[in-house]
Amino acid sequence: MTLDNEEFAEAYKRLNEAEAAATHLEKLLDAIESRMDDLEKSGQSQTTDTAQRETVHADVGDGQQPNADQPETNNGGI
């Protein structure tokens, strides 16, 4: 099988178009990967912030401290 100049030119043109498309797709994939990394970092940061707030909230409780001056009352189920 031999290619004449016109067929060779067409094959070369299609090859260049395919390479351009592949390059474009690689750039899109890189952008998607970068965005996913940003979202992952953002999610981890929010998870850490939420966990820290929950820890602080649990430490504070309802804001009431037991009063050592008053004895505990136990109604014995009454």
PDB file of N, CA, C and O in Angstrom, chain B, residues numbered from 101:
ATOM      1  N   MET B 101       0.841  -1.171   0.000  1.00  0.00           N
ATOM      2  CA  MET B 101       0.000   0.000   0.000  1.00  0.00           C
ATOM      3  C   MET B 101       0.887   1.236   0.000  1.00  0.00           C
ATOM      4  O   MET B 101       1.758   1.402   0.854  1.00  0.00           O
ATOM      5  N   THR B 102       0.652   2.059  -0.939  1.00  0.00           N
ATOM      6  CA  THR B 102       1.408   3.312  -1.011  1.00  0.00           C
ATOM      7  C   THR B 102       0.444   4.481  -0.917  1.00  0.00           C
ATOM      8  O   THR B 102      -0.687   4.426  -1.399  1.00  0.00           O
ATOM      9  N   LEU B 103       0.918   5.517  -0.295  1.00  0.00           N
ATOM     10  CA  LEU B 103       0.111   6.722  -0.150  1.00  0.00           C
ATOM     11  C   LEU B 103       0.589   7.758  -1.161  1.00  0.00           C
ATOM     12  O   LEU B 103       1.790   8.000  -1.290  1.00  0.00           O
ATOM     13  N   ASP B 104      -0.336   8.358  -1.863  1.00  0.00           N
ATOM     14  CA  ASP B 104       0.075   9.464  -2.718  1.00  0.00           C
ATOM     15  C   ASP B 104       0.156  10.712  -1.850  1.00  0.00           C
ATOM     16  O   ASP B 104      -0.202  10.670  -0.673  1.00  0.00           O
ATOM     17  N   ASN B 105       0.607  11.785  -2.397  1.00  0.00           N
ATOM     18  CA  ASN B 105       0.845  13.010  -1.624  1.00  0.00           C
ATOM     19  C   ASN B 105      -0.435  13.529  -0.972  1.00  0.00           C
ATOM     20  O   ASN B 105      -0.397  14.022   0.155  1.00  0.00           O
ATOM     21  N   GLU B 106      -1.552  13.425  -1.661  1.00  0.00           N
ATOM     22  CA  GLU B 106      -2.811  13.915  -1.114  1.00  0.00           C
ATOM     23  C   GLU B 106      -3.256  13.082   0.091  1.00  0.00           C
ATOM     24  O   GLU B 106      -3.698  13.638   1.096  1.00  0.00           O
ATOM     25  N   GLU B 107      -3.146  11.775  -0.002  1.00  0.00           N
ATOM     26  CA  GLU B 107      -3.508  10.896   1.113  1.00  0.00           C
ATOM     27  C   GLU B 107      -2.569  11.100   2.298  1.00  0.00           C
ATOM     28  O   GLU B 107      -2.993  11.085   3.453  1.00  0.00           O
ATOM     29  N   PHE B 108      -1.295  11.289   1.994  1.00  0.00           N
ATOM     30  CA  PHE B 108      -0.314  11.535   3.052  1.00  0.00           C
ATOM     31  C   PHE B 108      -0.628  12.850   3.758  1.00  0.00           C
ATOM     32  O   PHE B 108      -0.569  12.931   4.985  1.00  0.00           O
ATOM     33  N   ALA B 109      -0.961  13.878   2.982  1.00  0.00           N
ATOM     34  CA  ALA B 109      -1.283  15.181   3.564  1.00  0.00           C
ATOM     35  C   ALA B 109      -2.536  15.073   4.450  1.00  0.00           C
ATOM     36  O   ALA B 109      -2.586  15.654   5.535  1.00  0.00           O
ATOM     37  N   GLU B 110      -3.531  14.336   3.984  1.00  0.00           N
ATOM     38  CA  GLU B 110      -4.754  14.165   4.765  1.00  0.00           C
ATOM     39  C   GLU B 110      -4.479  13.401   6.064  1.00  0.00           C
ATOM     40  O   GLU B 110      -4.992  13.768   7.121  1.00  0.00           O
ATOM     41  N   ALA B 111      -3.684  12.360   5.988  1.00  0.00           N
ATOM     42  CA  ALA B 111      -3.328  11.587   7.181  1.00  0.00           C
ATOM     43  C   ALA B 111      -2.557  12.457   8.172  1.00  0.00           C
ATOM     44  O   ALA B 111      -2.799  12.396   9.378  1.00  0.00           O
ATOM     45  N   TYR B 112      -1.635  13.261   7.662  1.00  0.00           N
ATOM     46  CA  TYR B 112      -0.842  14.148   8.510  1.00  0.00           C
ATOM     47  C   TYR B 112      -1.748  15.193   9.176  1.00  0.00           C
ATOM     48  O   TYR B 112      -1.590  15.497  10.359  1.00  0.00           O
ATOM     49  N   LYS B 113      -2.697  15.738   8.405  1.00  0.00           N
ATOM     50  CA  LYS B 113      -3.634  16.718   8.940  1.00  0.00           C
ATOM     51  C   LYS B 113      -4.478  16.104  10.060  1.00  0.00           C
ATOM     52  O   LYS B 113      -4.662  16.718  11.112  1.00  0.00           O
ATOM     53  N   ARG B 114      -4.981  14.914   9.835  1.00  0.00           N
ATOM     54  CA  ARG B 114      -5.809  14.241  10.847  1.00  0.00           C
ATOM     55  C   ARG B 114      -4.996  13.901  12.089  1.00  0.00           C
ATOM     56  O   ARG B 114      -5.504  13.976  13.208  1.00  0.00           O
ATOM     57  N   LEU B 115      -3.733  13.527  11.892  1.00  0.00           N
ATOM     58  CA  LEU B 115      -2.854  13.251  13.022  1.00  0.00           C
ATOM     59  C   LEU B 115      -2.657  14.502  13.863  1.00  0.00           C
ATOM     60  O   LEU B 115      -2.716  14.444  15.091  1.00  0.00           O
ATOM     61  N   ASN B 116      -2.422  15.643  13.201  1.00  0.00           N
ATOM     62  CA  ASN B 116      -2.252  16.907  13.936  1.00  0.00           C
ATOM     63  C   ASN B 116      -3.528  17.295  14.681  1.00  0.00           C
ATOM     64  O   ASN B 116      -3.459  17.781  15.810  1.00  0.00           O
ATOM     65  N   GLU B 117      -4.681  17.086  14.067  1.00  0.00           N
ATOM     66  CA  GLU B 117      -5.952  17.380  14.735  1.00  0.00           C
ATOM     67  C   GLU B 117      -6.146  16.486  15.957  1.00  0.00           C
ATOM     68  O   GLU B 117      -6.612  16.937  17.004  1.00  0.00           O
ATOM     69  N   ALA B 118      -5.786  15.226  15.810  1.00  0.00           N
ATOM     70  CA  ALA B 118      -5.910  14.296  16.929  1.00  0.00           C
ATOM     71  C   ALA B 118      -4.967  14.675  18.065  1.00  0.00           C
ATOM     72  O   ALA B 118      -5.339  14.593  19.235  1.00  0.00           O
ATOM     73  N   GLU B 119      -3.754  15.087  17.727  1.00  0.00           N
ATOM     74  CA  GLU B 119      -2.804  15.521  18.765  1.00  0.00           C
ATOM     75  C   GLU B 119      -3.305  16.775  19.468  1.00  0.00           C
ATOM     76  O   GLU B 119      -3.161  16.909  20.683  1.00  0.00           O
ATOM     77  N   ALA B 120      -3.895  17.699  18.703  1.00  0.00           N
ATOM     78  CA  ALA B 120      -4.440  18.922  19.310  1.00  0.00           C
ATOM     79  C   ALA B 120      -5.598  18.574  20.245  1.00  0.00           C
ATOM     80  O   ALA B 120      -5.712  19.134  21.335  1.00  0.00           O
ATOM     81  N   ALA B 121      -6.451  17.648  19.813  1.00  0.00           N
ATOM     82  CA  ALA B 121      -7.569  17.226  20.657  1.00  0.00           C
ATOM     83  C   ALA B 121      -7.060  16.549  21.928  1.00  0.00           C
ATOM     84  O   ALA B 121      -7.590  16.787  23.014  1.00  0.00           O
ATOM     85  N   ALA B 122      -6.040  15.710  21.799  1.00  0.00           N
ATOM     86  CA  ALA B 122      -5.470  15.026  22.964  1.00  0.00           C
ATOM     87  C   ALA B 122      -4.861  16.028  23.937  1.00  0.00           C
ATOM     88  O   ALA B 122      -5.019  15.898  25.151  1.00  0.00           O
ATOM     89  N   THR B 123      -4.171  17.019  23.407  1.00  0.00           N
ATOM     90  CA  THR B 123      -3.577  18.054  24.255  1.00  0.00           C
ATOM     91  C   THR B 123      -4.668  18.815  24.998  1.00  0.00           C
ATOM     92  O   THR B 123      -4.540  19.091  26.191  1.00  0.00           O
ATOM     93  N   HIS B 124      -5.739  19.152  24.287  1.00  0.00           N
ATOM     94  CA  HIS B 124      -6.859  19.859  24.918  1.00  0.00           C
ATOM     95  C   HIS B 124      -7.480  19.008  26.026  1.00  0.00           C
ATOM     96  O   HIS B 124      -7.773  19.510  27.111  1.00  0.00           O
ATOM     97  N   LEU B 125      -7.676  17.727  25.748  1.00  0.00           N
ATOM     98  CA  LEU B 125      -8.244  16.836  26.764  1.00  0.00           C
ATOM     99  C   LEU B 125      -7.329  16.712  27.975  1.00  0.00           C
ATOM    100  O   LEU B 125      -7.810  16.675  29.108  1.00  0.00           O
ATOM    101  N   GLU B 126      -6.032  16.648  27.756  1.00  0.00           N
ATOM    102  CA  GLU B 126      -5.088  16.579  28.876  1.00  0.00           C
ATOM    103  C   GLU B 126      -5.190  17.818  29.747  1.00  0.00           C
ATOM    104  O   GLU B 126      -5.138  17.723  30.974  1.00  0.00           O
ATOM    105  N   LYS B 127      -5.336  18.992  29.116  1.00  0.00           N
ATOM    106  CA  LYS B 127      -5.472  20.236  29.885  1.00  0.00           C
ATOM    107  C   LYS B 127      -6.768  20.223  30.689  1.00  0.00           C
ATOM    108  O   LYS B 127      -6.793  20.639  31.847  1.00  0.00           O
ATOM    109  N   LEU B 128      -7.839  19.746  30.069  1.00  0.00           N
ATOM    110  CA  LEU B 128      -9.109  19.654  30.795  1.00  0.00           C
ATOM    111  C   LEU B 128      -9.005  18.701  31.982  1.00  0.00           C
ATOM    112  O   LEU B 128      -9.490  18.999  33.074  1.00  0.00           O
ATOM    113  N   LEU B 129      -8.371  17.558  31.761  1.00  0.00           N
ATOM    114  CA  LEU B 129      -8.209  16.595  32.858  1.00  0.00           C
ATOM    115  C   LEU B 129      -7.342  17.164  33.975  1.00  0.00           C
ATOM    116  O   LEU B 129      -7.623  16.941  35.153  1.00  0.00           O
ATOM    117  N   ASP B 130      -6.287  17.898  33.613  1.00  0.00           N
ATOM    118  CA  ASP B 130      -5.449  18.539  34.628  1.00  0.00           C
ATOM    119  C   ASP B 130      -6.264  19.549  35.439  1.00  0.00           C
ATOM    120  O   ASP B 130      -6.126  19.628  36.659  1.00  0.00           O
ATOM    121  N   ALA B 131      -7.115  20.320  34.752  1.00  0.00           N
ATOM    122  CA  ALA B 131      -7.955  21.298  35.446  1.00  0.00           C
ATOM    123  C   ALA B 131      -8.936  20.598  36.373  1.00  0.00           C
ATOM    124  O   ALA B 131      -9.159  21.051  37.496  1.00  0.00           O
ATOM    125  N   ILE B 132      -9.524  19.497  35.914  1.00  0.00           N
ATOM    126  CA  ILE B 132     -10.457  18.740  36.750  1.00  0.00           C
ATOM    127  C   ILE B 132      -9.736  18.176  37.970  1.00  0.00           C
ATOM    128  O   ILE B 132     -10.249  18.246  39.087  1.00  0.00           O
ATOM    129  N   GLU B 133      -8.565  17.627  37.758  1.00  0.00           N
ATOM    130  CA  GLU B 133      -7.793  17.057  38.863  1.00  0.00           C
ATOM    131  C   GLU B 133      -7.432  18.137  39.884  1.00  0.00           C
ATOM    132  O   GLU B 133      -7.507  17.910  41.091  1.00  0.00           O
ATOM    133  N   SER B 134      -7.044  19.302  39.391  1.00  0.00           N
ATOM    134  CA  SER B 134      -6.704  20.401  40.280  1.00  0.00           C
ATOM    135  C   SER B 134      -7.923  20.837  41.093  1.00  0.00           C
ATOM    136  O   SER B 134      -7.821  21.091  42.293  1.00  0.00           O
ATOM    137  N   ARG B 135      -9.064  20.920  40.434  1.00  0.00           N
ATOM    138  CA  ARG B 135     -10.293  21.321  41.120  1.00  0.00           C
ATOM    139  C   ARG B 135     -10.688  20.272  42.174  1.00  0.00           C
ATOM    140  O   ARG B 135     -11.130  20.620  43.269  1.00  0.00           O
ATOM    141  N   MET B 136     -10.525  19.008  41.835  1.00  0.00           N
ATOM    142  CA  MET B 136     -10.842  17.944  42.797  1.00  0.00           C
ATOM    143  C   MET B 136      -9.925  18.033  44.014  1.00  0.00           C
ATOM    144  O   MET B 136     -10.372  17.842  45.145  1.00  0.00           O
ATOM    145  N   ASP B 137      -8.645  18.322  43.785  1.00  0.00           N
ATOM    146  CA  ASP B 137      -7.718  18.479  44.905  1.00  0.00           C
ATOM    147  C   ASP B 137      -8.141  19.639  45.787  1.00  0.00           C
ATOM    148  O   ASP B 137      -8.112  19.538  47.014  1.00  0.00           O
ATOM    149  N   ASP B 138      -8.541  20.759  45.152  1.00  0.00           N
ATOM    150  CA  ASP B 138      -8.998  21.918  45.924  1.00  0.00           C
ATOM    151  C   ASP B 138     -10.230  21.580  46.754  1.00  0.00           C
ATOM    152  O   ASP B 138     -10.328  21.961  47.920  1.00  0.00           O
ATOM    153  N   LEU B 139     -11.171  20.859  46.140  1.00  0.00           N
ATOM    154  CA  LEU B 139     -12.380  20.477  46.860  1.00  0.00           C
ATOM    155  C   LEU B 139     -12.075  19.522  48.007  1.00  0.00           C
ATOM    156  O   LEU B 139     -12.667  19.616  49.081  1.00  0.00           O
ATOM    157  N   GLU B 140     -11.144  18.602  47.767  1.00  0.00           N
ATOM    158  CA  GLU B 140     -10.762  17.666  48.824  1.00  0.00           C
ATOM    159  C   GLU B 140     -10.139  18.408  49.997  1.00  0.00           C
ATOM    160  O   GLU B 140     -10.462  18.135  51.153  1.00  0.00           O
ATOM    161  N   LYS B 141      -9.245  19.347  49.699  1.00  0.00           N
ATOM    162  CA  LYS B 141      -8.621  20.130  50.766  1.00  0.00           C
ATOM    163  C   LYS B 141      -9.662  20.960  51.506  1.00  0.00           C
ATOM    164  O   LYS B 141      -9.618  21.077  52.730  1.00  0.00           O
ATOM    165  N   SER B 142     -10.589  21.529  50.763  1.00  0.00           N
ATOM    166  CA  SER B 142     -11.654  22.327  51.364  1.00  0.00           C
ATOM    167  C   SER B 142     -12.525  21.454  52.261  1.00  0.00           C
ATOM    168  O   SER B 142     -12.891  21.858  53.364  1.00  0.00           O
ATOM    169  N   GLY B 143     -12.851  20.268  51.785  1.00  0.00           N
ATOM    170  CA  GLY B 143     -13.662  19.338  52.572  1.00  0.00           C
ATOM    171  C   GLY B 143     -12.948  18.898  53.830  1.00  0.00           C
ATOM    172  O   GLY B 143     -13.559  18.796  54.894  1.00  0.00           O
ATOM    173  N   GLN B 144     -11.650  18.634  53.716  1.00  0.00           N
ATOM    174  CA  GLN B 144     -10.879  18.233  54.891  1.00  0.00           C
ATOM    175  C   GLN B 144     -10.818  19.373  55.890  1.00  0.00           C
ATOM    176  O   GLN B 144     -10.905  19.152  57.097  1.00  0.00           O
ATOM    177  N   SER B 145     -10.669  20.590  55.391  1.00  0.00           N
ATOM    178  CA  SER B 145     -10.609  21.751  56.269  1.00  0.00           C
ATOM    179  C   SER B 145     -11.941  21.931  56.985  1.00  0.00           C
ATOM    180  O   SER B 145     -11.964  22.199  58.187  1.00  0.00           O
ATOM    181  N   GLN B 146     -13.049  21.788  56.264  1.00  0.00           N
ATOM    182  CA  GLN B 146     -14.362  21.929  56.876  1.00  0.00           C
ATOM    183  C   GLN B 146     -14.618  20.818  57.876  1.00  0.00           C
ATOM    184  O   GLN B 146     -15.209  21.057  58.929  1.00  0.00           O
ATOM    185  N   THR B 147     -14.179  19.601  57.559  1.00  0.00           N
ATOM    186  CA  THR B 147     -14.348  18.481  58.476  1.00  0.00           C
ATOM    187  C   THR B 147     -13.567  18.733  59.755  1.00  0.00           C
ATOM    188  O   THR B 147     -14.064  18.478  60.852  1.00  0.00           O
ATOM    189  N   THR B 148     -12.348  19.233  59.617  1.00  0.00           N
ATOM    190  CA  THR B 148     -11.516  19.548  60.782  1.00  0.00           C
ATOM    191  C   THR B 148     -12.154  20.651  61.601  1.00  0.00           C
ATOM    192  O   THR B 148     -12.205  20.563  62.828  1.00  0.00           O
ATOM    193  N   ASP B 149     -12.649  21.704  60.929  1.00  0.00           N
ATOM    194  CA  ASP B 149     -13.301  22.798  61.641  1.00  0.00           C
ATOM    195  C   ASP B 149     -14.527  22.307  62.388  1.00  0.00           C
ATOM    196  O   ASP B 149     -14.747  22.684  63.538  1.00  0.00           O
ATOM    197  N   THR B 150     -15.325  21.470  61.742  1.00  0.00           N
ATOM    198  CA  THR B 150     -16.533  20.938  62.367  1.00  0.00           C
ATOM    199  C   THR B 150     -16.177  20.078  63.575  1.00  0.00           C
ATOM    200  O   THR B 150     -16.811  20.178  64.625  1.00  0.00           O
ATOM    201  N   ALA B 151     -15.165  19.237  63.421  1.00  0.00           N
ATOM    202  CA  ALA B 151     -14.750  18.385  64.529  1.00  0.00           C
ATOM    203  C   ALA B 151     -14.253  19.228  65.693  1.00  0.00           C
ATOM    204  O   ALA B 151     -14.534  18.913  66.849  1.00  0.00           O
ATOM    205  N   GLN B 152     -13.520  20.292  65.402  1.00  0.00           N
ATOM    206  CA  GLN B 152     -13.028  21.155  66.467  1.00  0.00           C
ATOM    207  C   GLN B 152     -14.185  21.859  67.168  1.00  0.00           C
ATOM    208  O   GLN B 152     -14.187  21.982  68.392  1.00  0.00           O
ATOM    209  N   ARG B 153     -15.174  22.324  66.393  1.00  0.00           N
ATOM    210  CA  ARG B 153     -16.326  22.986  66.999  1.00  0.00           C
ATOM    211  C   ARG B 153     -17.120  22.005  67.854  1.00  0.00           C
ATOM    212  O   ARG B 153     -17.593  22.365  68.933  1.00  0.00           O
ATOM    213  N   GLU B 154     -17.271  20.769  67.383  1.00  0.00           N
ATOM    214  CA  GLU B 154     -18.004  19.773  68.150  1.00  0.00           C
ATOM    215  C   GLU B 154     -17.281  19.457  69.447  1.00  0.00           C
ATOM    216  O   GLU B 154     -17.921  19.265  70.481  1.00  0.00           O
ATOM    217  N   THR B 155     -15.956  19.398  69.405  1.00  0.00           N
ATOM    218  CA  THR B 155     -15.172  19.136  70.605  1.00  0.00           C
ATOM    219  C   THR B 155     -15.335  20.272  71.594  1.00  0.00           C
ATOM    220  O   THR B 155     -15.545  20.035  72.784  1.00  0.00           O
ATOM    221  N   VAL B 156     -15.241  21.498  71.119  1.00  0.00           N
ATOM    222  CA  VAL B 156     -15.406  22.656  71.999  1.00  0.00           C
ATOM    223  C   VAL B 156     -16.815  22.674  72.544  1.00  0.00           C
ATOM    224  O   VAL B 156     -17.016  22.937  73.729  1.00  0.00           O
ATOM    225  N   HIS B 157     -17.800  22.399  71.697  1.00  0.00           N
ATOM    226  CA  HIS B 157     -19.193  22.397  72.131  1.00  0.00           C
ATOM    227  C   HIS B 157     -19.431  21.309  73.185  1.00  0.00           C
ATOM    228  O   HIS B 157     -20.156  21.540  74.153  1.00  0.00           O
ATOM    229  N   ALA B 158     -18.843  20.152  73.011  1.00  0.00           N
ATOM    230  CA  ALA B 158     -18.989  19.063  73.976  1.00  0.00           C
ATOM    231  C   ALA B 158     -18.318  19.420  75.297  1.00  0.00           C
ATOM    232  O   ALA B 158     -18.824  19.076  76.366  1.00  0.00           O
ATOM    233  N   ASP B 159     -17.171  20.113  75.226  1.00  0.00           N
ATOM    234  CA  ASP B 159     -16.484  20.523  76.444  1.00  0.00           C
ATOM    235  C   ASP B 159     -17.304  21.549  77.215  1.00  0.00           C
ATOM    236  O   ASP B 159     -17.325  21.524  78.446  1.00  0.00           O
ATOM    237  N   VAL B 160     -17.965  22.434  76.519  1.00  0.00           N
ATOM    238  CA  VAL B 160     -18.752  23.479  77.152  1.00  0.00           C
ATOM    239  C   VAL B 160     -20.072  22.912  77.645  1.00  0.00           C
ATOM    240  O   VAL B 160     -20.601  23.352  78.666  1.00  0.00           O
ATOM    241  N   GLY B 161     -20.599  21.943  76.927  1.00  0.00           N
ATOM    242  CA  GLY B 161     -21.875  21.333  77.302  1.00  0.00           C
ATOM    243  C   GLY B 161     -22.998  22.340  77.167  1.00  0.00           C
ATOM    244  O   GLY B 161     -23.048  23.108  76.206  1.00  0.00           O
ATOM    245  N   ASP B 162     -23.904  22.329  78.145  1.00  0.00           N
ATOM    246  CA  ASP B 162     -25.019  23.271  78.087  1.00  0.00           C
ATOM    247  C   ASP B 162     -24.703  24.564  78.822  1.00  0.00           C
ATOM    248  O   ASP B 162     -25.575  25.418  78.986  1.00  0.00           O
ATOM    249  N   GLY B 163     -23.482  24.709  79.257  1.00  0.00           N
ATOM    250  CA  GLY B 163     -23.064  25.939  79.921  1.00  0.00           C
ATOM    251  C   GLY B 163     -23.307  25.928  81.411  1.00  0.00           C
ATOM    252  O   GLY B 163     -22.944  26.886  82.093  1.00  0.00           O
ATOM    253  N   GLN B 164     -23.909  24.873  81.943  1.00  0.00           N
ATOM    254  CA  GLN B 164     -24.200  24.806  83.369  1.00  0.00           C
ATOM    255  C   GLN B 164     -23.172  23.919  84.059  1.00  0.00           C
ATOM    256  O   GLN B 164     -22.897  22.799  83.629  1.00  0.00           O
ATOM    257  N   GLN B 165     -22.634  24.433  85.100  1.00  0.00           N
ATOM    258  CA  GLN B 165     -21.678  23.672  85.893  1.00  0.00           C
ATOM    259  C   GLN B 165     -22.394  23.174  87.146  1.00  0.00           C
ATOM    260  O   GLN B 165     -23.227  23.885  87.708  1.00  0.00           O
ATOM    261  N   PRO B 166     -22.077  21.966  87.582  1.00  0.00           N
ATOM    262  CA  PRO B 166     -22.706  21.485  88.819  1.00  0.00           C
ATOM    263  C   PRO B 166     -22.296  22.369  89.988  1.00  0.00           C
ATOM    264  O   PRO B 166     -21.154  22.820  90.073  1.00  0.00           O
ATOM    265  N   ASN B 167     -23.240  22.609  90.883  1.00  0.00           N
ATOM    266  CA  ASN B 167     -22.985  23.458  92.039  1.00  0.00           C
ATOM    267  C   ASN B 167     -22.570  22.567  93.212  1.00  0.00           C
ATOM    268  O   ASN B 167     -23.360  21.757  93.698  1.00  0.00           O
ATOM    269  N   ALA B 168     -21.341  22.724  93.654  1.00  0.00           N
ATOM    270  CA  ALA B 168     -20.811  21.882  94.730  1.00  0.00           C
ATOM    271  C   ALA B 168     -21.452  22.225  96.073  1.00  0.00           C
ATOM    272  O   ALA B 168     -21.399  21.418  97.000  1.00  0.00           O
ATOM    273  N   ASP B 169     -22.062  23.419  96.194  1.00  0.00           N
ATOM    274  CA  ASP B 169     -22.667  23.814  97.457  1.00  0.00           C
ATOM    275  C   ASP B 169     -24.021  23.156  97.692  1.00  0.00           C
ATOM    276  O   ASP B 169     -24.473  23.057  98.833  1.00  0.00           O
ATOM    277  N   GLN B 170     -24.672  22.705  96.618  1.00  0.00           N
ATOM    278  CA  GLN B 170     -25.993  22.104  96.768  1.00  0.00           C
ATOM    279  C   GLN B 170     -25.872  20.588  96.636  1.00  0.00           C
ATOM    280  O   GLN B 170     -25.228  20.085  95.715  1.00  0.00           O
ATOM    281  N   PRO B 171     -26.492  19.874  97.557  1.00  0.00           N
ATOM    282  CA  PRO B 171     -26.425  18.413  97.464  1.00  0.00           C
ATOM    283  C   PRO B 171     -27.260  17.932  96.275  1.00  0.00           C
ATOM    284  O   PRO B 171     -28.246  18.554  95.880  1.00  0.00           O
ATOM    285  N   GLU B 172     -26.828  16.810  95.729  1.00  0.00           N
ATOM    286  CA  GLU B 172     -27.588  16.196  94.639  1.00  0.00           C
ATOM    287  C   GLU B 172     -28.870  15.629  95.204  1.00  0.00           C
ATOM    288  O   GLU B 172     -28.887  15.085  96.308  1.00  0.00           O
ATOM    289  N   THR B 173     -29.937  15.757  94.451  1.00  0.00           N
ATOM    290  CA  THR B 173     -31.205  15.196  94.906  1.00  0.00           C
ATOM    291  C   THR B 173     -31.476  13.949  94.118  1.00  0.00           C
ATOM    292  O   THR B 173     -31.327  13.916  92.896  1.00  0.00           O
ATOM    293  N   ASN B 174     -31.879  12.910  94.838  1.00  0.00           N
ATOM    294  CA  ASN B 174     -32.252  11.657  94.206  1.00  0.00           C
ATOM    295  C   ASN B 174     -33.620  11.311  94.726  1.00  0.00           C
ATOM    296  O   ASN B 174     -33.776  10.984  95.902  1.00  0.00           O
ATOM    297  N   ASN B 175     -34.624  11.378  93.857  1.00  0.00           N
ATOM    298  CA  ASN B 175     -35.990  11.121  94.280  1.00  0.00           C
ATOM    299  C   ASN B 175     -36.291   9.649  94.396  1.00  0.00           C
ATOM    300  O   ASN B 175     -37.393   9.276  94.800  1.00  0.00           O
ATOM    301  N   GLY B 176     -35.358   8.817  94.058  1.00  0.00           N
ATOM    302  CA  GLY B 176     -35.570   7.383  94.170  1.00  0.00           C
ATOM    303  C   GLY B 176     -36.679   6.890  93.272  1.00  0.00           C
ATOM    304  O   GLY B 176     -37.377   5.935  93.611  1.00  0.00           O
ATOM    305  N   GLY B 177     -36.849   7.521  92.145  1.00  0.00           N
ATOM    306  CA  GLY B 177     -37.860   7.098  91.194  1.00  0.00           C
ATOM    307  C   GLY B 177     -39.227   7.658  91.477  1.00  0.00           C
ATOM    308  O   GLY B 177     -40.195   7.252  90.836  1.00  0.00           O
ATOM    309  N   ILE B 178     -39.345   8.586  92.423  1.00  0.00           N
ATOM    310  CA  ILE B 178     -40.648   9.165  92.758  1.00  0.00           C
ATOM    311  C   ILE B 178     -41.004  10.240  91.778  1.00  0.00           C
ATOM    312  O   ILE B 178     -42.067  10.850  91.890  1.00  0.00           O
TER     313      ILE B 178
END
